[in-house]
Amino acid sequence: MLSGILLFEFARHNETPPARDLIARNFIARADTMVRGIFQLWEIKDYSDCWVVHRCLLDRLFHLHALNENDQFDLFEDWSFKMQYEAANRLRSDLDLKGQLEGLVDNLTAEQKARYQRLVNNPPDWRRPKAEDVAKAMDLTFLYKYGYHFASQYVHPMANDGQEDFFNITHLEKPTPQSGKSCSRTPSWQHR
């Protein structure tokens, strides 16, 4: 509700917002959707993906802080456009995907092609901020340590990926971990 009011204020005050407002507005909208997604994932006991989405939220917070501190909104917007243009162009150029992309990848306008050529000739010099460095600058290292970094174990594959899902789906009793090992051993129900 609160984010909706805030987003309408962005819309009310700027018909063509500057990059700073546009990026902030979009990050707020994305954060709202992600938080609602976390609640939905929590309902189905998908706690691993709750952590993944939480990490994505923190990533956007750290990006927004770094963009603001360095006043790089325009540079980030140019860099994002170039990266997204190139990614979509790789899809469009893939012969295996011909005829499969209708509605999935936008057709390019003459203005977009011209903008891309300008950016190729003068590429934006922007790099993603390191989450740990931004968290330190914000004096919020706990968000990095106990949020972003901790959640990385759910973003990147681990040996026990899907274990929680296995027990949720099968409704089998989860064995108690022994001696600090993960529960990736044979479930106790197989020993009966």
VODREN-196558 format. One line per field, with one value per atom (N, C-alpha, C): residue number from 1; chain; x, y, z. Coordinates in nm, 4 decimals, padded with zeros to 6 digits. Example, Ala and Ser with C-alpha at 12.3 -4.5 7.8 and 13.67 -1.06 7.14 Angstrom:
REM residues 2
seq c(1_1_1_2_2_2)
mol c(A_A_A_A_A_A)
c1 c(01.3190_01.2300_01.3200_01.2850_01.3670_01.2900)
c2 c(-00.5690_-00.4500_-00.3300_-00.2250_-00.1060_00.0030)
c3 c(00.7800_00.7800_00.7800_00.7080_00.7140_00.7870)
//
This chain:
REM residues 192
seq c(1_1_1_2_2_2_3_3_3_4_4_4_5_5_5_6_6_6_7_7_7_8_8_8_9_9_9_10_10_10_11_11_11_12_12_12_13_13_13_14_14_14_15_15_15_16_16_16_17_17_17_18_18_18_19_19_19_20_20_20_21_21_21_22_22_22_23_23_23_24_24_24_25_25_25_26_26_26_27_27_27_28_28_28_29_29_29_30_30_30_31_31_31_32_32_32_33_33_33_34_34_34_35_35_35_36_36_36_37_37_37_38_38_38_39_39_39_40_40_40_41_41_41_42_42_42_43_43_43_44_44_44_45_45_45_46_46_46_47_47_47_48_48_48_49_49_49_50_50_50_51_51_51_52_52_52_53_53_53_54_54_54_55_55_55_56_56_56_57_57_57_58_58_58_59_59_59_60_60_60_61_61_61_62_62_62_63_63_63_64_64_64_65_65_65_66_66_66_67_67_67_68_68_68_69_69_69_70_70_70_71_71_71_72_72_72_73_73_73_74_74_74_75_75_75_76_76_76_77_77_77_78_78_78_79_79_79_80_80_80_81_81_81_82_82_82_83_83_83_84_84_84_85_85_85_86_86_86_87_87_87_88_88_88_89_89_89_90_90_90_91_91_91_92_92_92_93_93_93_94_94_94_95_95_95_96_96_96_97_97_97_98_98_98_99_99_99_100_100_100_101_101_101_102_102_102_103_103_103_104_104_104_105_105_105_106_106_106_107_107_107_108_108_108_109_109_109_110_110_110_111_111_111_112_112_112_113_113_113_114_114_114_115_115_115_116_116_116_117_117_117_118_118_118_119_119_119_120_120_120_121_121_121_122_122_122_123_123_123_124_124_124_125_125_125_126_126_126_127_127_127_128_128_128_129_129_129_130_130_130_131_131_131_132_132_132_133_133_133_134_134_134_135_135_135_136_136_136_137_137_137_138_138_138_139_139_139_140_140_140_141_141_141_142_142_142_143_143_143_144_144_144_145_145_145_146_146_146_147_147_147_148_148_148_149_149_149_150_150_150_151_151_151_152_152_152_153_153_153_154_154_154_155_155_155_156_156_156_157_157_157_158_158_158_159_159_159_160_160_160_161_161_161_162_162_162_163_163_163_164_164_164_165_165_165_166_166_166_167_167_167_168_168_168_169_169_169_170_170_170_171_171_171_172_172_172_173_173_173_174_174_174_175_175_175_176_176_176_177_177_177_178_178_178_179_179_179_180_180_180_181_181_181_182_182_182_183_183_183_184_184_184_185_185_185_186_186_186_187_187_187_188_188_188_189_189_189_190_190_190_191_191_191_192_192_192)
mol c(A_A_A_A_A_A_A_A_A_A_A_A_A_A_A_A_A_A_A_A_A_A_A_A_A_A_A_A_A_A_A_A_A_A_A_A_A_A_A_A_A_A_A_A_A_A_A_A_A_A_A_A_A_A_A_A_A_A_A_A_A_A_A_A_A_A_A_A_A_A_A_A_A_A_A_A_A_A_A_A_A_A_A_A_A_A_A_A_A_A_A_A_A_A_A_A_A_A_A_A_A_A_A_A_A_A_A_A_A_A_A_A_A_A_A_A_A_A_A_A_A_A_A_A_A_A_A_A_A_A_A_A_A_A_A_A_A_A_A_A_A_A_A_A_A_A_A_A_A_A_A_A_A_A_A_A_A_A_A_A_A_A_A_A_A_A_A_A_A_A_A_A_A_A_A_A_A_A_A_A_A_A_A_A_A_A_A_A_A_A_A_A_A_A_A_A_A_A_A_A_A_A_A_A_A_A_A_A_A_A_A_A_A_A_A_A_A_A_A_A_A_A_A_A_A_A_A_A_A_A_A_A_A_A_A_A_A_A_A_A_A_A_A_A_A_A_A_A_A_A_A_A_A_A_A_A_A_A_A_A_A_A_A_A_A_A_A_A_A_A_A_A_A_A_A_A_A_A_A_A_A_A_A_A_A_A_A_A_A_A_A_A_A_A_A_A_A_A_A_A_A_A_A_A_A_A_A_A_A_A_A_A_A_A_A_A_A_A_A_A_A_A_A_A_A_A_A_A_A_A_A_A_A_A_A_A_A_A_A_A_A_A_A_A_A_A_A_A_A_A_A_A_A_A_A_A_A_A_A_A_A_A_A_A_A_A_A_A_A_A_A_A_A_A_A_A_A_A_A_A_A_A_A_A_A_A_A_A_A_A_A_A_A_A_A_A_A_A_A_A_A_A_A_A_A_A_A_A_A_A_A_A_A_A_A_A_A_A_A_A_A_A_A_A_A_A_A_A_A_A_A_A_A_A_A_A_A_A_A_A_A_A_A_A_A_A_A_A_A_A_A_A_A_A_A_A_A_A_A_A_A_A_A_A_A_A_A_A_A_A_A_A_A_A_A_A_A_A_A_A_A_A_A_A_A_A_A_A_A_A_A_A_A_A_A_A_A_A_A_A_A_A_A_A_A_A_A_A_A_A_A_A_A_A_A_A_A_A_A_A_A_A_A_A_A_A_A_A_A_A_A_A_A_A_A_A_A_A_A_A_A_A_A_A_A_A_A_A_A_A_A_A_A_A_A_A_A_A_A_A_A_A_A_A_A_A_A_A_A_A_A_A_A_A_A_A)
c1 c(00.0827_00.0000_00.0875_00.1826_00.2698_00.3532_00.4042_00.4861_00.4005_00.2746_00.1847_00.1673_00.1502_00.1355_00.2636_00.3762_00.5052_00.5242_00.4882_00.5043_00.4130_00.2907_00.2007_00.2556_00.3262_00.3884_00.4962_00.5746_00.6738_00.6038_00.4949_00.4224_00.3581_00.3072_00.2365_00.3291_00.4522_00.5440_00.6331_00.6453_00.7370_00.6768_00.6454_00.5968_00.7131_00.8276_00.9504_01.0578_01.0626_01.1536_01.3001_01.3880_01.5312_01.5686_01.6836_01.7274_01.7248_01.7666_01.7682_01.6291_01.5278_01.3914_01.3364_01.3668_01.3174_01.3737_01.5032_01.5676_01.5176_01.5095_01.4586_01.3150_01.2325_01.0925_01.0839_01.1616_01.1576_01.2109_01.3155_01.3692_01.2674_01.1943_01.0906_00.9804_00.9380_00.8340_00.8828_01.0085_01.0636_01.0716_01.1149_01.1251_00.9884_00.8854_00.7506_00.7076_00.7308_00.6940_00.7742_00.9019_00.9870_00.9438_00.9089_00.8639_00.7344_00.6430_00.5200_00.5533_00.6534_00.6981_00.7536_00.8281_00.8822_00.7682_00.6634_00.5491_00.4847_00.4734_00.4161_00.5063_00.6365_00.7303_00.7278_00.7141_00.7074_00.5856_00.4745_00.3506_00.3683_00.4481_00.4686_00.5962_00.6503_00.7685_00.8926_00.9039_01.0213_01.1186_01.1752_01.2604_01.3897_01.4410_01.5635_01.5436_01.4318_01.4081_01.3712_01.3206_01.3020_01.4375_01.5397_01.6744_01.7269_01.7006_01.7476_01.6876_01.5569_01.4904_01.5368_01.5585_01.6109_01.7469_01.8309_01.9628_01.9467_01.8519_01.8257_01.7796_01.6998_01.6566_01.7763_01.8636_01.9822_02.0733_02.0831_02.1645_02.1140_01.9826_01.9261_01.9483_01.9375_01.9655_02.1098_02.2033_02.3445_02.3715_02.3088_02.3243_02.2715_02.1527_02.0908_02.1771_02.2311_02.3183_02.4430_02.5079_02.6302_02.6002_02.4894_02.4526_02.4323_02.3682_02.3428_02.4718_02.5538_02.6793_02.7703_02.7722_02.8628_02.7926_02.6663_02.5842_02.6052_02.5777_02.6012_02.4726_02.3612_02.2336_02.2301_02.2747_02.2742_02.3700_02.4858_02.5851_02.5310_02.4679_02.4076_02.2960_02.2184_02.1081_02.1640_02.2696_02.3333_02.3932_02.4633_02.5257_02.4185_02.3101_02.2013_02.1403_02.1161_02.0596_02.1504_02.2795_02.3759_02.3792_02.3854_02.3906_02.2626_02.1481_02.0205_02.0034_02.0474_02.0422_02.1243_02.2459_02.3348_02.2805_02.2240_02.1667_02.0497_01.9619_01.8472_01.8938_01.9981_02.0502_02.1087_02.1729_02.2242_02.1094_01.9968_01.8800_01.8265_01.8127_01.7595_01.8481_01.9780_02.0737_02.0910_02.0392_02.0560_01.9628_02.0217_01.9427_01.8490_01.8887_01.8038_01.6762_01.6756_01.5599_01.4742_01.5096_01.4312_01.2852_01.1977_01.0546_01.0024_01.0893_01.0494_01.0408_01.0781_01.0921_00.9767_00.8752_00.7635_00.7042_00.7053_00.6507_00.7466_00.8579_00.9543_01.0655_01.1002_01.2049_01.1465_01.1518_01.0959_01.1704_01.0965_01.1591_01.2282_01.3374_01.4163_01.3615_01.3636_01.3247_01.4505_01.4306_01.5436_01.6181_01.5434_01.6064_01.6934_01.6456_01.7250_01.8523_01.8419_01.9602_02.0622_02.0137_02.1038_02.1680_02.0898_02.1442_02.2509_02.2241_02.3218_02.4522_02.4431_02.5636_02.6432_02.5717_02.6408_02.7135_02.6482_02.7085_02.8233_02.8173_02.9290_03.0504_03.0258_03.1354_03.1909_03.1089_03.1509_03.0921_03.1499_03.0894_03.0885_02.9791_02.9715_03.0704_03.1497_03.2490_03.1870_03.1135_03.0466_03.0691_03.0890_03.1068_03.0088_02.9592_02.8699_02.9463_02.8822_02.9503_02.9607_03.0634_03.0778_02.9900_02.9045_02.8070_02.8740_02.9824_03.0498_03.1020_03.1581_03.2107_03.0989_02.9864_02.8746_02.8173_02.8047_02.7527_02.8434_02.9745_03.0686_03.0482_03.0349_03.0147_02.8855_02.7857_02.6570_02.6599_02.7697_02.7824_02.6726_02.6455_02.5450_02.6038_02.7245_02.7911_02.7098_02.6250_02.5423_02.4492_02.4054_02.3207_02.3979_02.5266_02.6076_02.6345_02.6836_02.7235_02.6069_02.4986_02.3890_02.2715_02.2855_02.1812_02.2387_02.3104_02.3619_02.4563_02.5598_02.6592_02.5987_02.5224_02.4598_02.3677_02.2900_02.1941_02.2626_02.3908_02.4620_02.4614_02.4546_02.4506_02.3229_02.2215_02.0972_02.0924_02.1757_02.1830_02.2681_02.3813_02.4753_02.4518_02.4581_02.4303_02.5185_02.4555_02.5231_02.4834_02.5590_02.5357_02.3965_02.3417_02.2110_02.0958_02.1179_02.0099_01.8876_01.7737_01.6501_01.6133_01.6996_01.6714_01.5447_01.5332_01.4138_01.2902_01.3053_01.1948_01.1543_01.2527_01.2250_01.1334_01.1684_01.0884_00.9528_00.9476_00.8182_00.7250_00.7784_00.6966_00.6513_00.7438_00.7122_00.6426_00.6498_00.5948_00.6622_00.7826_00.8593_00.9264_00.9559_01.0203_01.1667_01.2088_01.3470_01.4379_01.5444_01.6368_01.7132_01.7545_01.8316_01.9763_02.0358_02.1771_02.2658_02.3685_02.4623_02.5998_02.6661_02.8055_02.8320_02.7387_02.7598_02.7456_02.7169_02.7006_02.5614_02.5485_02.4156_02.3354_02.2072_02.1181_02.1121_02.2238_02.2208_02.2373_02.2383_02.2502_02.1158_02.1137_01.9921_01.8895_01.7674_01.6640_01.6360_01.5989_01.5772_01.4643_01.3666_01.2562_01.2994_01.4173_01.4650_01.5263_01.5583_01.6219_01.5215_01.3945_01.2919_01.2705)
c2 c(-00.1190_00.0000_00.1258_00.1323_00.2497_00.2670_00.1550_00.1672_00.2152_00.1740_00.2215_00.3722_00.4262_00.5714_00.6420_00.5884_00.6457_00.6417_00.5308_00.5175_00.6139_00.6337_00.7301_00.8722_00.9010_01.0329_01.0530_00.9490_00.9581_00.9905_00.9209_00.9392_01.0772_01.1252_01.2529_01.3713_01.3614_01.4753_01.4776_01.3664_01.3633_01.2870_01.3608_01.2935_01.2231_01.2883_01.2276_01.2429_01.1475_01.1605_01.1469_01.2136_01.1937_01.0508_01.0043_00.8662_00.8335_00.9284_00.9057_00.8659_00.9421_00.9135_00.7861_00.7658_00.6481_00.5197_00.5191_00.4014_00.3789_00.4849_00.4712_00.4198_00.4776_00.4349_00.2871_00.2459_00.1067_00.0116_00.0523_-00.0328_-00.0482_00.0581_00.0500_-00.0454_-00.0329_-00.1221_-00.2669_-00.2871_-00.4231_-00.4788_-00.3967_-00.4406_-00.4813_-00.4032_-00.4356_-00.5726_-00.5956_-00.7239_-00.8380_-00.8148_-00.9192_-00.9543_-00.8547_-00.8815_-00.9631_-00.9270_-01.0065_-01.1487_-01.1621_-01.2946_-01.3755_-01.3101_-01.3799_-01.4358_-01.3566_-01.4054_-01.5264_-01.5236_-01.6371_-01.7601_-01.7400_-01.8514_-01.9082_-01.8213_-01.8650_-01.9546_-01.9180_-01.9962_-02.1396_-02.1605_-02.2961_-02.3587_-02.2977_-02.3456_-02.3547_-02.2632_-02.2567_-02.1552_-02.1910_-02.0994_-02.0672_-02.1609_-02.1352_-02.0198_-02.0216_-01.9127_-01.7832_-01.7908_-01.6684_-01.6009_-01.6808_-01.6265_-01.5696_-01.6391_-01.5924_-01.4551_-01.4423_-01.3158_-01.2080_-01.2466_-01.1519_-01.0983_-01.1855_-01.1438_-01.0471_-01.0754_-00.9854_-00.8480_-00.8463_-00.7184_-00.6393_-00.7077_-00.6405_-00.5925_-00.6701_-00.6296_-00.4975_-00.4827_-00.3584_-00.2422_-00.2700_-00.1670_-00.1184_-00.2124_-00.1757_-00.1003_-00.1436_-00.0719_00.0714_00.0845_00.2166_00.3101_00.2585_00.3406_00.3842_00.2893_00.3222_00.4204_00.4011_00.4939_00.6345_00.6441_00.7748_00.8389_00.7613_00.8145_00.8682_00.8001_00.8367_00.9136_00.9436_01.0122_00.9513_00.8201_00.7468_00.6938_00.7548_00.7061_00.7069_00.8155_00.8231_00.7206_00.7077_00.6111_00.4686_00.4384_00.3058_00.2799_00.3817_00.3660_00.3362_00.4059_00.3787_00.2381_00.2017_00.0693_-00.0394_-00.0207_-00.1186_-00.1338_-00.0213_-00.0261_-00.1066_-00.0776_-00.1462_-00.2957_-00.3325_-00.4743_-00.5478_-00.4855_-00.5486_-00.5566_-00.4549_-00.4549_-00.5726_-00.5876_-00.6938_-00.8322_-00.8474_-00.9765_-01.0128_-00.9158_-00.9410_-00.9678_-00.8994_-00.9179_-01.0582_-01.1110_-01.2483_-01.3463_-01.3219_-01.4081_-01.3962_-01.2723_-01.2498_-01.3126_-01.3172_-01.3664_-01.5178_-01.5841_-01.7284_-01.8011_-01.8739_-01.9442_-02.0483_-02.1068_-02.2068_-02.1453_-02.0144_-01.9478_-01.8736_-01.8799_-01.8097_-01.8533_-01.7575_-01.7852_-01.8214_-01.8249_-01.8644_-01.7466_-01.6288_-01.5162_-01.4163_-01.4448_-01.3518_-01.3157_-01.1879_-01.1399_-01.1515_-01.2202_-01.2367_-01.1329_-01.0892_-00.9890_-00.8785_-00.7571_-00.6439_-00.6211_-00.5749_-00.5329_-00.3998_-00.3784_-00.2567_-00.1406_-00.0239_00.0976_00.1617_00.2536_00.3262_00.4045_00.4598_00.5364_00.4458_00.3250_00.2325_00.1910_00.1653_00.1284_00.2421_00.3644_00.4803_00.5003_00.4855_00.5008_00.3950_00.2726_00.1656_00.1981_00.2477_00.2822_00.3919_00.4888_00.5944_00.5338_00.4380_00.3764_00.2830_00.2220_00.1381_00.2266_00.3419_00.4351_00.5037_00.5183_00.5807_00.4989_00.3789_00.2881_00.3467_00.3233_00.3704_00.2930_00.3656_00.3043_00.2891_00.1817_00.1570_00.0123_-00.0129_-00.1481_-00.1668_-00.2882_-00.3179_-00.2983_-00.2386_-00.2227_-00.3567_-00.3709_-00.4923_-00.4757_-00.5733_-00.5661_-00.5433_-00.6122_-00.5986_-00.4565_-00.3975_-00.2611_-00.1600_-00.1780_-00.0855_-00.0999_-00.2231_-00.2455_-00.1771_-00.1839_-00.1151_00.0351_00.0882_00.2326_00.2785_00.1921_00.2241_00.2005_00.1432_00.1026_00.0009_-00.0888_-00.1934_-00.3283_-00.3573_-00.4814_-00.6049_-00.5936_-00.7090_-00.7500_-00.6531_-00.6877_-00.7719_-00.7419_-00.8217_-00.9596_-00.9611_-01.0877_-01.1835_-01.1320_-01.2200_-01.2190_-01.1470_-01.1439_-01.1845_-01.0922_-01.1137_-01.2344_-01.2336_-01.3418_-01.4745_-01.4723_-01.5950_-01.6540_-01.5694_-01.6165_-01.6707_-01.6399_-01.6911_-01.8429_-01.9063_-02.0525_-02.1067_-02.0213_-02.0622_-02.0212_-01.9254_-01.8807_-01.9779_-02.0151_-02.1036_-02.2474_-02.3449_-02.4835_-02.5337_-02.6056_-02.6706_-02.8185_-02.9012_-03.0459_-03.0843_-03.0063_-03.0431_-02.9621_-02.9029_-02.8308_-02.9208_-02.8682_-02.9424_-03.0337_-03.0438_-03.1333_-03.0920_-02.9639_-02.9141_-02.9385_-02.9172_-02.9411_-03.0885_-03.1766_-03.3203_-03.3554_-03.3075_-03.3409_-03.2710_-03.1499_-03.0807_-03.1530_-03.1991_-03.2658_-03.4037_-03.4799_-03.6178_-03.6278_-03.5217_-03.5212_-03.6254_-03.6657_-03.7587_-03.6805_-03.7504_-03.6868_-03.6609_-03.5384_-03.5000_-03.5582_-03.6301_-03.6843_-03.5731_-03.5995_-03.5038_-03.5075_-03.3914_-03.3900_-03.4431_-03.5178_-03.5726_-03.5152_-03.4832_-03.4355_-03.3244_-03.2319_-03.1163_-03.1424_-03.2662_-03.2961_-03.2555_-03.2282_-03.1973_-03.3260_-03.3122_-03.4275_-03.4841_-03.4930_-03.5420_-03.6940_-03.7581_-03.9037_-03.9680_-04.0982_-04.1712_-04.1466_-04.1099_-04.0847_-04.2092_-04.1890_-04.3000_-04.3915_-04.3400_-04.4244_-04.5370_-04.5226_-04.6282_-04.7442_-04.7210_-04.8250_-04.9170_-04.8878_-04.9676_-05.1011)
c3 c(00.0000_00.0000_00.0000_00.0931_00.1036_-00.0228_-00.0754_-00.1968_-00.3139_-00.3201_-00.4259_-00.4210_-00.3008_-00.2838_-00.3295_-00.2888_-00.3265_-00.4785_-00.5410_-00.6860_-00.7609_-00.7093_-00.7730_-00.7609_-00.6526_-00.6380_-00.7438_-00.7708_-00.8782_-01.0099_-01.0369_-01.1630_-01.1708_-01.0589_-01.0570_-01.0812_-01.0332_-01.0399_-01.1628_-01.2324_-01.3463_-01.4627_-01.5689_-01.6886_-01.7593_-01.7667_-01.8193_-01.7117_-01.6213_-01.5065_-01.5460_-01.4707_-01.4918_-01.4529_-01.5000_-01.4745_-01.3259_-01.2423_-01.0976_-01.0474_-01.0837_-01.0378_-01.0999_-01.2253_-01.2956_-01.2338_-01.2083_-01.1491_-01.0073_-00.9271_-00.7897_-00.7915_-00.8775_-00.8889_-00.9245_-01.0241_-01.0684_-00.9626_-00.8905_-00.7837_-00.6712_-00.6396_-00.5360_-00.5811_-00.7059_-00.7585_-00.7582_-00.7980_-00.7999_-00.6588_-00.5639_-00.4246_-00.3699_-00.4018_-00.3561_-00.4093_-00.5371_-00.5976_-00.5364_-00.5125_-00.4545_-00.3127_-00.2345_-00.0973_-00.0994_-00.1896_-00.2024_-00.2459_-00.3314_-00.3741_-00.2585_-00.1703_-00.0531_00.0315_00.0514_00.1300_00.0633_-00.0686_-00.1409_-00.1287_-00.1434_-00.1295_00.0118_00.1103_00.2501_00.2710_00.2089_00.2222_00.1742_00.0697_00.0183_00.0751_00.1790_00.2513_00.1623_00.0673_-00.0195_00.0407_00.1543_00.2293_00.1549_00.0774_00.0004_-00.0962_-00.1681_-00.2631_-00.1927_-00.0709_00.0077_00.0273_00.0594_00.0755_-00.0563_-00.1662_-00.2974_-00.3286_-00.3091_-00.3391_-00.2410_-00.1144_-00.0152_-00.0597_-00.1116_-00.1614_-00.2785_-00.3664_-00.4798_-00.4314_-00.3266_-00.2680_-00.2168_-00.1438_-00.0899_-00.2029_-00.3085_-00.4229_-00.4793_-00.4914_-00.5423_-00.4444_-00.3164_-00.2162_-00.2289_-00.2394_-00.2511_-00.3817_-00.4905_-00.6171_-00.6043_-00.5488_-00.5365_-00.4521_-00.3435_-00.2583_-00.3359_-00.4043_-00.4790_-00.5923_-00.6610_-00.7688_-00.7148_-00.6004_-00.5401_-00.4892_-00.4222_-00.3679_-00.4778_-00.5913_-00.7002_-00.8125_-00.7937_-00.8937_-01.0330_-01.0420_-01.1664_-01.2293_-01.2015_-01.2542_-01.4065_-01.4688_-01.6152_-01.6754_-01.6143_-01.6609_-01.6489_-01.5366_-01.5148_-01.6158_-01.6447_-01.7402_-01.8796_-01.9205_-02.0495_-02.0522_-01.9465_-01.9369_-01.9431_-01.8699_-01.8688_-02.0078_-02.0739_-02.2088_-02.3014_-02.2973_-02.3841_-02.3544_-02.2275_-02.1901_-02.2326_-02.2106_-02.2458_-02.3978_-02.4690_-02.6150_-02.6686_-02.6161_-02.6635_-02.6286_-02.5106_-02.4712_-02.5627_-02.5885_-02.6763_-02.8195_-02.8621_-02.9971_-03.0138_-02.9094_-02.9164_-02.9376_-02.8697_-02.8888_-03.0309_-03.0774_-03.2120_-03.3189_-03.2947_-03.3933_-03.3898_-03.2877_-03.2739_-03.3706_-03.4644_-03.5662_-03.5047_-03.3923_-03.3264_-03.2695_-03.2489_-03.1895_-03.2914_-03.4176_-03.5206_-03.5127_-03.5094_-03.5042_-03.3657_-03.2663_-03.1310_-03.0333_-03.0772_-02.9853_-02.9913_-03.0704_-03.0859_-02.9496_-02.9189_-02.7927_-02.6744_-02.6924_-02.5828_-02.5871_-02.7069_-02.7245_-02.8123_-02.7624_-02.8367_-02.9675_-03.0668_-03.1916_-03.1674_-03.2378_-03.2179_-03.2991_-03.2379_-03.3084_-03.3671_-03.4593_-03.5182_-03.4097_-03.3132_-03.2043_-03.1173_-03.0894_-03.0087_-03.0805_-03.2090_-03.2877_-03.2888_-03.3060_-03.3074_-03.1702_-03.0657_-02.9302_-02.9043_-02.9459_-02.9261_-02.9986_-03.1212_-03.1967_-03.1261_-03.0682_-02.9918_-02.8711_-02.8052_-02.6868_-02.7231_-02.8393_-02.8851_-02.9119_-02.9710_-03.0020_-02.8774_-02.7766_-02.6516_-02.5363_-02.5084_-02.4104_-02.2691_-02.1983_-02.0592_-01.9720_-01.8970_-01.8087_-01.6700_-01.6532_-01.5256_-01.4866_-01.3602_-01.3067_-01.1912_-01.1807_-01.0680_-00.9372_-00.8389_-00.7101_-00.6379_-00.5585_-00.4767_-00.3540_-00.3332_-00.2246_-00.0893_-00.0645_00.0652_00.0852_-00.0193_-00.0091_00.0167_-00.0512_-00.0327_00.1075_00.1551_00.2907_00.3940_00.3728_00.4633_00.4575_00.3355_00.3193_00.3854_00.3871_00.4498_00.6003_00.6493_00.7888_00.8251_00.7287_00.7462_00.7053_00.7557_00.7156_00.7534_00.8552_00.8933_00.7797_00.6971_00.5826_00.4816_00.4687_00.3782_00.4392_00.5620_00.6256_00.6447_00.6993_00.7403_00.6430_00.5345_00.4326_00.2989_00.2367_00.1018_00.0951_00.1783_00.1740_00.2183_00.3265_00.3756_00.2694_00.2028_00.1025_-00.0223_-00.0405_-00.1581_-00.1628_-00.0479_-00.0465_-00.1098_-00.1220_-00.1863_-00.3335_-00.3705_-00.5090_-00.5904_-00.5345_-00.6023_-00.5556_-00.6461_-00.6082_-00.4942_-00.4037_-00.2927_-00.2944_-00.2244_-00.2272_-00.1771_-00.0868_-00.0303_-00.0893_-00.2090_-00.2767_-00.2925_-00.2637_-00.2822_-00.1679_-00.0684_00.0440_00.1176_00.1479_00.2158_00.1294_-00.0013_-00.0943_-00.0945_-00.0908_-00.0881_00.0287_00.1460_00.2647_00.2637_00.2077_00.1963_00.0989_-00.0117_-00.1131_-00.0676_-00.0085_00.0297_00.1648_00.2448_00.3811_00.4699_00.4312_00.5144_00.6261_00.7338_00.8476_00.8150_00.8414_00.8136_00.9209_00.8811_00.9810_01.0518_01.1717_01.2502_01.2049_01.1751_01.1346_01.2463_01.2092_01.3070_01.2826_01.3856_01.3857_01.2836_01.2720_01.1870_01.0382_00.9996_00.8571_00.8126_00.6818_00.6297_00.6222_00.6034_00.5967_00.4558_00.3874_00.2506_00.2461_00.3620_00.3663_00.3352_00.3284_00.2982_00.4073_00.3727_00.4727_00.5565_00.6821_00.7750_00.7313_00.6560_00.6136_00.5206_00.4543_00.3653_00.4431_00.5679_00.6491_00.7136_00.7023_00.7720_00.7065)
//
